[in-house]
Amino acid sequence: MKLTAQEVEYVAHLARLEITPQEKEKFTAQLNDILLYIDKLNELDTKGVEPMSHAIGVTNSFREDNVVESIGTEKTLANAPDGRGEFFRVPKVIE
Amino acid sequence: MELYQSTIHELQDKIKEGKTTATAITESVLQRIDAVEEKVHSYIRVMKDEALSAAADADKEIKKGDIKALSGIPIALKDIVCTKGIATTCGSHILHNFVPPYDATVVEKLRAAGAIFVGKTNMDEFAMGSSTETSYFGPTRNPWDLERIPGGSSGGSAAAVAADECAASIGSDTGGSIRQPAALCGIVGMKPTYGRVSRFGLIAFASSLDQIGPFTKDVEDCAIMMNVLAGYDRKESTSVNIEVPDYRQFAGQDIKGWKIGIPKEYFVEGIDPEVKAAIEASIKTMEKCGAQSVEISLPHTQYCLAVYYIIAPAEASSNLARYDGVKYGFRAPASELLDMYKKTRMQGFGAEVKRRIMIGTYALSAGYYDAYYKKASQVRALIKRDFEEAFKKCDVILTPTTPTPAFKIGEKTDNPLQMYLSDIFTISTNLAGIPGISLPCGFTKSGLPIGVQFLAGHFQEGKLIQAASAYEQKAQIEKRRPAL
């Protein structure tokens, strides 16, 4: 086992996912299967190979720093589950 | 032949000759949707009123002689591209009520070209899947056999074209999500080079792999769609500012003397015998076109799936962090913020999306980065190098698109690894950033479509159109339609 049920719970916390005991059990088994499969990569010696971060090697892409029209507060908040005035409202953050 | 069955170029000819109107075409397609949609379920949303109103506008322009590249052509959009004022769900509960305040660049381009949008198509949730079974809105069925999956993740877009519920459609392809469903539904699908088509307004899955492309009824239509979709976009920093050729000019040109690369690693165990036979026949067809087949090697093929299942989930875990119940979409009630995040994401995402977020979060977590993401990115460089070497020896590469024909609904839902294996021939393309096309190359004895895939070097979509068009003309695959 590469990943214990306890570690699965910790990863879920990092990902901000609540998981049920059933999901924890299922994910532990499935993630272990997948990670075991991925271990295949260790057959390859990649010493000195530059990691590929981009498919076509584009470098920084700049444009002129001009002010253009933005969407605006009203439209931005239109999709919010709880938008009030100019703000997104959320449950309390601090005690 | 009914209007709804026609290709884009057939409809264009009829419009130009004054034999039909945008309204007549749109009505024909909407009637077809009414007749078959209950069986197939290609769409999350049919845009009937919007389509009829756009068609009426198009007819006014056509009457004035203003005929554009897609005037009056009914097009369906995968529900992953943002449409201003029209809900865009990405097949997810977490976005079920999201109404974008802007259009994706491809939507703007298609609209400017005169296209009539008939609906938003079904898809695997956040494009994560190979069968369209992970959609929050229920599965799409394969028009050729309603017990089977249409492929995925763009299964709705593929099924809609195959069932004649639109003339062409838009999909997105991160590991095969255009080509695999195109093959399983018996139509043409192209994944362009990374950077060829703007991703602005495409809801992100894995940003270094995602690319938008068309589904069409034939190769010429694919070229017509690519002419509209391709090109630089100042709003998308990975789109590439190089000239876009007229792709239509490549259709119908011969391929005498071309070298067709056959990668030996793609003809291994696990490939269905009927698929293998159809691909071997395709190679012969290319030879009859005057091309020569040459054996090539892509030595790192067996590592593609492992690389993909680190890179795609890692990027997804980062991209999907934005779904937190604050700015848009679904929110679960809770009295504290952290609890709200966790409950929102628990209830808002389906199992496959959670699984991939978990893999990606783990692979990027402290202490594991070098072992997983860095290692995968290094092997990705080797995979790209394989293709660069191969294209020194051939013009295009020919492979099966999928190892098997469409599988049954429910057959692979409990085994993620088995499901992932259905993309084994399409994933390398995205990792290398090169373009690929899938087109029909025959049917199994039980009547399921089989697809052949062509691959070319970066920005060589023209070569793909040329090879695919030559193949299409020579092979003369029987024009069957699904019995619906």
Interface residues (C-beta under 8 A of the other chain):
Chain A: L3 E7 V8 V11 A12 L14 A15 R16 L17 E18 I19 E23 F27 Q30 L31 D33 I34 L35 Y37 I38 D39 K40 L41 N42 L44 T46 V49 E50 P51 M52 S53 H54 A55 I56 V58 S61 R63 I71 K75 T76 A78 N79 A80 P81 D82 F88 V90 P91 K92 V93
Chain B: N97 F98 V99 P101 Y102 T193 Y194 G195 S208 L209 R234 S237 T238 V240 H300 Q302 Y303 L305 A306 V307 Y309 I310 S317 A321 D324 G325 V326 K327 Y328 G329 F330 R331 A334 S335 E336 L337 L338 D339 M340 Y341 K342 K343 R345 M346 F349 A351 K354 R355 I357 M358 I359 T361 Y362 S365 Y372 K374 K375 A376 S377 Q378 V379 R380 A381 L382 K384 P416 L417 L431 A432 G433 H458
